Amino acid sequence: MVNETLTILSNESLARDVRMMRLACALVPEPGQFLQVSVPGGFLRRPFGVADYRDGVLSIIYKIVGKGTEYMSRMQPGQALDVLHYLGNGFRLQPGSKRVCLIGGSVGLAPLLYLARFVKDATVVMGFRSRADVMLREEFEALGCRVTVCTEDGSEGVKGFVTDALPEDMDYYYACGPMPMLRAVCNAAKVEGQLSLEARMGCGFGACVGCSIMTKDGTARVCKEGPVFSSDKLIW
């Protein structure tokens, strides 16, 4: 865990109310890890999953939902960002899996994009509310992934939810997104997988225990023991 001031390289729009910020960073993360960002005027840091890392450039994806992320949306290249990184236990690669599926809902796709650099020949199922929210399709395709887009209103791709487009032949999956989506995926999938949970975090490194959940192994902190958990350990 390192507290560092990073320089913003770019801060661009990806979709409706969603942006990608790129930062200069020398430390290399593991897929599934996250960082805590300090925003001026905010009491608590905001957690963001590592969306990508390559050649000293770290990317995060965020949705504008409040004063903190609205402030971030106005930050310009050259400005400094106070970051605590890298935190949490990330994805554990399964080398024996041949038909891997990456399943993400909206900004939950962020950690899966970086993971796609390490998982070859993966299928990606991405879910959004409508066409205006669709993002990262080209980025996943550039990494050699087969992509299926789902929208709740049917304005793009498959009409419905990610569970309506899960490939029947997958033998392992990685998922990230809202808790109701993860619950549905866990119940619908016929194979095991790993899920990156979203949670409100006070500290980000296990001290405040504010993000604790119950698992089959007992109490676990999403920020410390997670954010990635095996599907067979979660209690829904």
Contacts in CASP RR format, 6 or more apart in sequence:
PFRMAT RR
TARGET T0000
AUTHOR 0000-0000-0000
METHOD contacts of the structure
MODEL  1
MVNETLTILSNESLARDVRMMRLACALVPEPGQFLQVSVPGGFLRRPFGV
ADYRDGVLSIIYKIVGKGTEYMSRMQPGQALDVLHYLGNGFRLQPGSKRV
CLIGGSVGLAPLLYLARFVKDATVVMGFRSRADVMLREEFEALGCRVTVC
TEDGSEGVKGFVTDALPEDMDYYYACGPMPMLRAVCNAAKVEGQLSLEAR
MGCGFGACVGCSIMTKDGTARVCKEGPVFSSDKLIW
1 84 0 8 1.000
1 85 0 8 1.000
1 86 0 8 1.000
1 87 0 8 1.000
1 205 0 8 1.000
2 27 0 8 1.000
2 84 0 8 1.000
2 85 0 8 1.000
2 86 0 8 1.000
3 82 0 8 1.000
3 83 0 8 1.000
3 84 0 8 1.000
4 25 0 8 1.000
4 27 0 8 1.000
4 83 0 8 1.000
4 84 0 8 1.000
4 85 0 8 1.000
5 80 0 8 1.000
5 81 0 8 1.000
5 82 0 8 1.000
5 83 0 8 1.000
6 23 0 8 1.000
6 24 0 8 1.000
6 25 0 8 1.000
6 58 0 8 1.000
6 80 0 8 1.000
6 81 0 8 1.000
6 83 0 8 1.000
7 23 0 8 1.000
7 24 0 8 1.000
7 78 0 8 1.000
7 79 0 8 1.000
7 80 0 8 1.000
7 81 0 8 1.000
8 21 0 8 1.000
8 22 0 8 1.000
8 23 0 8 1.000
8 75 0 8 1.000
8 76 0 8 1.000
8 77 0 8 1.000
8 78 0 8 1.000
8 79 0 8 1.000
8 80 0 8 1.000
8 81 0 8 1.000
9 22 0 8 1.000
9 23 0 8 1.000
9 24 0 8 1.000
9 57 0 8 1.000
9 77 0 8 1.000
9 78 0 8 1.000
10 20 0 8 1.000
10 21 0 8 1.000
10 22 0 8 1.000
10 77 0 8 1.000
11 19 0 8 1.000
11 20 0 8 1.000
11 21 0 8 1.000
11 22 0 8 1.000
11 72 0 8 1.000
11 73 0 8 1.000
11 75 0 8 1.000
11 76 0 8 1.000
11 77 0 8 1.000
12 19 0 8 1.000
12 20 0 8 1.000
13 19 0 8 1.000
14 20 0 8 1.000
14 61 0 8 1.000
14 135 0 8 1.000
14 136 0 8 1.000
15 128 0 8 1.000
15 132 0 8 1.000
15 133 0 8 1.000
15 134 0 8 1.000
15 135 0 8 1.000
16 132 0 8 1.000
16 133 0 8 1.000
17 63 0 8 1.000
17 64 0 8 1.000
17 65 0 8 1.000
18 61 0 8 1.000
18 62 0 8 1.000
18 63 0 8 1.000
18 64 0 8 1.000
18 106 0 8 1.000
18 107 0 8 1.000
18 133 0 8 1.000
18 135 0 8 1.000
19 61 0 8 1.000
19 62 0 8 1.000
19 64 0 8 1.000
19 72 0 8 1.000
19 73 0 8 1.000
20 51 0 8 1.000
20 59 0 8 1.000
20 60 0 8 1.000
20 61 0 8 1.000
21 59 0 8 1.000
21 60 0 8 1.000
21 61 0 8 1.000
21 62 0 8 1.000
21 72 0 8 1.000
21 75 0 8 1.000
21 81 0 8 1.000
22 57 0 8 1.000
22 58 0 8 1.000
22 59 0 8 1.000
23 57 0 8 1.000
23 58 0 8 1.000
23 59 0 8 1.000
23 60 0 8 1.000
23 81 0 8 1.000
23 83 0 8 1.000
24 56 0 8 1.000
24 57 0 8 1.000
24 58 0 8 1.000
25 53 0 8 1.000
25 56 0 8 1.000
25 57 0 8 1.000
25 58 0 8 1.000
25 83 0 8 1.000
25 85 0 8 1.000
26 56 0 8 1.000
27 85 0 8 1.000
27 86 0 8 1.000
28 53 0 8 1.000
28 56 0 8 1.000
29 50 0 8 1.000
29 53 0 8 1.000
29 58 0 8 1.000
29 85 0 8 1.000
29 86 0 8 1.000
29 114 0 8 1.000
30 86 0 8 1.000
30 90 0 8 1.000
30 91 0 8 1.000
31 50 0 8 1.000
31 90 0 8 1.000
31 91 0 8 1.000
31 93 0 8 1.000
31 111 0 8 1.000
31 114 0 8 1.000
31 115 0 8 1.000
31 117 0 8 1.000
31 118 0 8 1.000
32 49 0 8 1.000
32 50 0 8 1.000
32 88 0 8 1.000
32 90 0 8 1.000
32 91 0 8 1.000
32 111 0 8 1.000
32 114 0 8 1.000
32 115 0 8 1.000
32 196 0 8 1.000
32 227 0 8 1.000
32 228 0 8 1.000
33 49 0 8 1.000
33 50 0 8 1.000
33 85 0 8 1.000
33 86 0 8 1.000
33 87 0 8 1.000
33 88 0 8 1.000
33 89 0 8 1.000
33 90 0 8 1.000
34 47 0 8 1.000
34 48 0 8 1.000
34 49 0 8 1.000
34 50 0 8 1.000
34 85 0 8 1.000
34 86 0 8 1.000
34 87 0 8 1.000
34 88 0 8 1.000
34 111 0 8 1.000
34 223 0 8 1.000
34 227 0 8 1.000
35 47 0 8 1.000
35 48 0 8 1.000
35 49 0 8 1.000
35 50 0 8 1.000
35 60 0 8 1.000
35 83 0 8 1.000
35 84 0 8 1.000
35 85 0 8 1.000
35 86 0 8 1.000
35 87 0 8 1.000
36 45 0 8 1.000
36 46 0 8 1.000
36 47 0 8 1.000
36 48 0 8 1.000
36 83 0 8 1.000
36 84 0 8 1.000
36 85 0 8 1.000
36 87 0 8 1.000
36 201 0 8 1.000
36 203 0 8 1.000
36 204 0 8 1.000
37 45 0 8 1.000
37 46 0 8 1.000
37 47 0 8 1.000
37 48 0 8 1.000
37 60 0 8 1.000
37 72 0 8 1.000
37 81 0 8 1.000
37 82 0 8 1.000
37 83 0 8 1.000
37 84 0 8 1.000
38 45 0 8 1.000
38 81 0 8 1.000
38 82 0 8 1.000
38 83 0 8 1.000
38 84 0 8 1.000
39 45 0 8 1.000
39 46 0 8 1.000
39 68 0 8 1.000
39 69 0 8 1.000
39 71 0 8 1.000
39 72 0 8 1.000
40 71 0 8 1.000
42 67 0 8 1.000
42 68 0 8 1.000
44 201 0 8 1.000
44 202 0 8 1.000
45 84 0 8 1.000
45 201 0 8 1.000
45 202 0 8 1.000
45 203 0 8 1.000
45 204 0 8 1.000
46 62 0 8 1.000
46 68 0 8 1.000
46 69 0 8 1.000
47 87 0 8 1.000
47 201 0 8 1.000
47 204 0 8 1.000
47 223 0 8 1.000
48 60 0 8 1.000
48 61 0 8 1.000
48 62 0 8 1.000
48 110 0 8 1.000
49 60 0 8 1.000
49 61 0 8 1.000
49 110 0 8 1.000
49 111 0 8 1.000
50 58 0 8 1.000
50 59 0 8 1.000
50 60 0 8 1.000
50 86 0 8 1.000
50 110 0 8 1.000
50 111 0 8 1.000
50 114 0 8 1.000
51 59 0 8 1.000
51 60 0 8 1.000
51 61 0 8 1.000
51 110 0 8 1.000
51 111 0 8 1.000
51 113 0 8 1.000
51 114 0 8 1.000
52 58 0 8 1.000
52 59 0 8 1.000
52 113 0 8 1.000
52 114 0 8 1.000
52 117 0 8 1.000
52 139 0 8 1.000
53 59 0 8 1.000
53 114 0 8 1.000
54 117 0 8 1.000
59 114 0 8 1.000
60 110 0 8 1.000
61 107 0 8 1.000
61 109 0 8 1.000
61 110 0 8 1.000
62 69 0 8 1.000
62 72 0 8 1.000
62 107 0 8 1.000
63 69 0 8 1.000
63 106 0 8 1.000
63 107 0 8 1.000
64 70 0 8 1.000
64 72 0 8 1.000
64 73 0 8 1.000
75 81 0 8 1.000
84 204 0 8 1.000
84 205 0 8 1.000
87 204 0 8 1.000
87 205 0 8 1.000
87 223 0 8 1.000
88 204 0 8 1.000
88 205 0 8 1.000
88 223 0 8 1.000
88 224 0 8 1.000
88 226 0 8 1.000
88 227 0 8 1.000
89 224 0 8 1.000
89 225 0 8 1.000
89 226 0 8 1.000
89 227 0 8 1.000
89 228 0 8 1.000
90 196 0 8 1.000
90 226 0 8 1.000
90 227 0 8 1.000
90 228 0 8 1.000
91 111 0 8 1.000
91 115 0 8 1.000
91 174 0 8 1.000
91 194 0 8 1.000
91 196 0 8 1.000
91 228 0 8 1.000
92 194 0 8 1.000
92 228 0 8 1.000
93 118 0 8 1.000
93 119 0 8 1.000
94 100 0 8 1.000
94 172 0 8 1.000
97 171 0 8 1.000
97 172 0 8 1.000
98 171 0 8 1.000
99 123 0 8 1.000
99 167 0 8 1.000
99 169 0 8 1.000
99 170 0 8 1.000
99 171 0 8 1.000
99 172 0 8 1.000
100 119 0 8 1.000
100 121 0 8 1.000
100 122 0 8 1.000
100 123 0 8 1.000
100 170 0 8 1.000
100 171 0 8 1.000
100 172 0 8 1.000
100 173 0 8 1.000
100 174 0 8 1.000
101 122 0 8 1.000
101 123 0 8 1.000
101 124 0 8 1.000
101 125 0 8 1.000
101 166 0 8 1.000
101 167 0 8 1.000
101 170 0 8 1.000
101 172 0 8 1.000
101 173 0 8 1.000
101 174 0 8 1.000
102 112 0 8 1.000
102 115 0 8 1.000
102 116 0 8 1.000
102 119 0 8 1.000
102 122 0 8 1.000
102 123 0 8 1.000
102 124 0 8 1.000
102 125 0 8 1.000
102 140 0 8 1.000
102 145 0 8 1.000
102 173 0 8 1.000
102 174 0 8 1.000
102 175 0 8 1.000
103 112 0 8 1.000
103 124 0 8 1.000
103 125 0 8 1.000
103 126 0 8 1.000
103 162 0 8 1.000
103 166 0 8 1.000
103 173 0 8 1.000
103 174 0 8 1.000
103 175 0 8 1.000
103 176 0 8 1.000
103 185 0 8 1.000
104 112 0 8 1.000
104 124 0 8 1.000
104 125 0 8 1.000
104 126 0 8 1.000
104 127 0 8 1.000
104 162 0 8 1.000
104 175 0 8 1.000
104 176 0 8 1.000
104 177 0 8 1.000
104 181 0 8 1.000
105 126 0 8 1.000
105 127 0 8 1.000
105 128 0 8 1.000
105 162 0 8 1.000
105 176 0 8 1.000
105 177 0 8 1.000
105 178 0 8 1.000
105 181 0 8 1.000
106 127 0 8 1.000
106 128 0 8 1.000
106 129 0 8 1.000
106 133 0 8 1.000
106 177 0 8 1.000
106 178 0 8 1.000
107 177 0 8 1.000
108 176 0 8 1.000
108 177 0 8 1.000
108 196 0 8 1.000
108 198 0 8 1.000
109 126 0 8 1.000
109 135 0 8 1.000
109 136 0 8 1.000
109 176 0 8 1.000
110 176 0 8 1.000
111 176 0 8 1.000
111 196 0 8 1.000
112 124 0 8 1.000
112 174 0 8 1.000
112 175 0 8 1.000
112 176 0 8 1.000
113 136 0 8 1.000
113 139 0 8 1.000
113 140 0 8 1.000
113 143 0 8 1.000
115 174 0 8 1.000
116 122 0 8 1.000
116 124 0 8 1.000
116 140 0 8 1.000
116 143 0 8 1.000
116 144 0 8 1.000
116 145 0 8 1.000
117 143 0 8 1.000
119 174 0 8 1.000
121 144 0 8 1.000
121 145 0 8 1.000
122 144 0 8 1.000
122 145 0 8 1.000
122 146 0 8 1.000
123 145 0 8 1.000
123 146 0 8 1.000
123 147 0 8 1.000
123 148 0 8 1.000
123 167 0 8 1.000
123 170 0 8 1.000
124 140 0 8 1.000
124 145 0 8 1.000
124 146 0 8 1.000
124 147 0 8 1.000
124 148 0 8 1.000
125 148 0 8 1.000
125 150 0 8 1.000
125 162 0 8 1.000
125 165 0 8 1.000
125 166 0 8 1.000
125 167 0 8 1.000
126 134 0 8 1.000
126 136 0 8 1.000
126 137 0 8 1.000
126 140 0 8 1.000
126 147 0 8 1.000
126 148 0 8 1.000
126 149 0 8 1.000
126 150 0 8 1.000
126 162 0 8 1.000
127 149 0 8 1.000
127 150 0 8 1.000
127 151 0 8 1.000
127 161 0 8 1.000
127 162 0 8 1.000
128 134 0 8 1.000
128 135 0 8 1.000
128 149 0 8 1.000
128 150 0 8 1.000
128 151 0 8 1.000
128 152 0 8 1.000
128 156 0 8 1.000
129 151 0 8 1.000
129 152 0 8 1.000
129 153 0 8 1.000
130 151 0 8 1.000
130 152 0 8 1.000
130 153 0 8 1.000
130 154 0 8 1.000
130 155 0 8 1.000
130 156 0 8 1.000
131 151 0 8 1.000
131 155 0 8 1.000
131 156 0 8 1.000
133 151 0 8 1.000
134 149 0 8 1.000
134 151 0 8 1.000
134 156 0 8 1.000
137 147 0 8 1.000
137 149 0 8 1.000
140 147 0 8 1.000
141 147 0 8 1.000
148 157 0 8 1.000
148 158 0 8 1.000
148 165 0 8 1.000
149 156 0 8 1.000
149 157 0 8 1.000
149 158 0 8 1.000
150 157 0 8 1.000
150 158 0 8 1.000
150 159 0 8 1.000
150 160 0 8 1.000
150 161 0 8 1.000
150 162 0 8 1.000
150 164 0 8 1.000
150 165 0 8 1.000
151 157 0 8 1.000
151 158 0 8 1.000
151 159 0 8 1.000
151 160 0 8 1.000
152 159 0 8 1.000
152 160 0 8 1.000
152 161 0 8 1.000
153 159 0 8 1.000
154 160 0 8 1.000
158 164 0 8 1.000
158 165 0 8 1.000
161 181 0 8 1.000
161 184 0 8 1.000
162 181 0 8 1.000
162 184 0 8 1.000
162 185 0 8 1.000
163 184 0 8 1.000
163 185 0 8 1.000
163 188 0 8 1.000
166 173 0 8 1.000
166 185 0 8 1.000
166 188 0 8 1.000
166 189 0 8 1.000
170 189 0 8 1.000
170 191 0 8 1.000
171 191 0 8 1.000
172 191 0 8 1.000
172 192 0 8 1.000
172 193 0 8 1.000
173 185 0 8 1.000
173 189 0 8 1.000
173 191 0 8 1.000
173 193 0 8 1.000
173 194 0 8 1.000
174 193 0 8 1.000
174 194 0 8 1.000
174 195 0 8 1.000
174 196 0 8 1.000
175 181 0 8 1.000
175 182 0 8 1.000
175 185 0 8 1.000
175 186 0 8 1.000
175 193 0 8 1.000
175 194 0 8 1.000
175 195 0 8 1.000
175 196 0 8 1.000
176 182 0 8 1.000
176 195 0 8 1.000
176 196 0 8 1.000
176 198 0 8 1.000
177 196 0 8 1.000
177 198 0 8 1.000
178 198 0 8 1.000
179 197 0 8 1.000
179 198 0 8 1.000
182 195 0 8 1.000
182 197 0 8 1.000
183 236 0 8 1.000
185 195 0 8 1.000
186 195 0 8 1.000
186 231 0 8 1.000
186 234 0 8 1.000
186 236 0 8 1.000
187 236 0 8 1.000
189 231 0 8 1.000
192 230 0 8 1.000
192 231 0 8 1.000
192 232 0 8 1.000
193 230 0 8 1.000
193 231 0 8 1.000
194 228 0 8 1.000
194 229 0 8 1.000
194 230 0 8 1.000
194 231 0 8 1.000
195 228 0 8 1.000
195 229 0 8 1.000
195 231 0 8 1.000
195 234 0 8 1.000
196 226 0 8 1.000
196 227 0 8 1.000
196 228 0 8 1.000
197 213 0 8 1.000
197 222 0 8 1.000
197 226 0 8 1.000
197 227 0 8 1.000
197 228 0 8 1.000
197 229 0 8 1.000
198 227 0 8 1.000
199 211 0 8 1.000
199 213 0 8 1.000
199 222 0 8 1.000
199 223 0 8 1.000
199 227 0 8 1.000
200 210 0 8 1.000
200 211 0 8 1.000
201 210 0 8 1.000
201 211 0 8 1.000
201 222 0 8 1.000
201 223 0 8 1.000
202 208 0 8 1.000
202 210 0 8 1.000
202 211 0 8 1.000
202 223 0 8 1.000
203 223 0 8 1.000
204 211 0 8 1.000
204 223 0 8 1.000
204 224 0 8 1.000
205 223 0 8 1.000
205 224 0 8 1.000
206 221 0 8 1.000
206 223 0 8 1.000
206 224 0 8 1.000
209 221 0 8 1.000
210 221 0 8 1.000
211 221 0 8 1.000
211 222 0 8 1.000
211 223 0 8 1.000
212 219 0 8 1.000
212 220 0 8 1.000
212 221 0 8 1.000
212 222 0 8 1.000
213 219 0 8 1.000
213 220 0 8 1.000
213 221 0 8 1.000
213 222 0 8 1.000
213 235 0 8 1.000
214 220 0 8 1.000
214 235 0 8 1.000
215 229 0 8 1.000
215 233 0 8 1.000
215 234 0 8 1.000
215 235 0 8 1.000
216 232 0 8 1.000
216 233 0 8 1.000
216 234 0 8 1.000
216 235 0 8 1.000
217 233 0 8 1.000
220 226 0 8 1.000
220 229 0 8 1.000
END
